[in-house]
């Protein structure tokens, strides 16, 4: 069975050519994130994919380290970066638990469409907390598919078994928010972008 890195390596080229399905929700996500960013921020983006979000938010911060488990996604992100005038975004292949990520070194950690792809979400959120400076922000958007019909989870399980989908956790909004607050975060802002299927935008401060 393929692991997540292999899955996303294979999917990367097709993924990079797909347009954003809901541009209004994507733009709303970026606008809400920008409200919490400053020009002095050292930012880590997790699960950056092909780098579009990091390159768009780069001008709003001091620097972004954008990482992804897929080496092919990072190759495509670097190709994009070479054609744009954004010099403060660095792309790196890796995971949230890489030893090279120094504890207490980031003002902001971002993870858009990231948490629901992890098997140990509580462990990941605790790790995010450790990487943040005191008072640092975790800005995330997470699909909460358990708010939909149970057919979603059955369909995803079948697709994963056939190799057509990665692991996807089916979360409820309340469950996701409880995981974040249990990892010593205070939730400052929430939203649904889009509302259906529900994708929960959360800004949380390390407490």
C-alpha positions, 0 to 999 in steps of 0.5 A: 500500500502506498504511503502518503508521500508516494500518493501525493507525489503521484497526484502532484502534477494533476493537482497543480493543474486543477483550478480552485473549486471555490475561489470565493471561499479561498479568497475569504480564507486568505483575507481572514488569515492576512488580518492576523499576519504582520510584517515581522512574522516568521511563519511556517506553513504545513502541507503547502502543496504546490505553494500557491498560498505561501507565495500569495501571503509571502508579501504580508510577512517577514518570511515563510518556511513552506513544507510538504511531505511530497517532494514533487509538490515542493519541486512544483512550488519551487518552479512557481517561486522562480517565476514570481518576485517573492524572495522571502518564501522557502520551500522544503520537503518534510513533515511537522515532526522534522528535527530541523524545525526548532521549538518556539521559533515561529510567530505563526503556523499555518495549515490549510486543508492539512489536519484532516489528512493526518492520523494523529491530529491531537499529536500534530496540534500539540507539536504545532504548539511546541513550535510556536513562540509564546502567544503565537498563532495557529491558523488553520482550515480543516474539512469537517466531513462528519458534519455531512452524510455518513456516505462521505466517510464510506466513500472515502474509505472505499476510495482509499482502499482502491488507492484513489484517495489518501487517509482522511479523518472525518471530523465534526466541528466541535471535535476539531475545536476541542482538539485545538483547545485541549492542546493549550490554544485559545480560539480567537476566530472561526468561520466556514469557508465553504459552508458545505461541505463544511471547512472550518477556519480557525485562528487560535493563540498559544496560551 
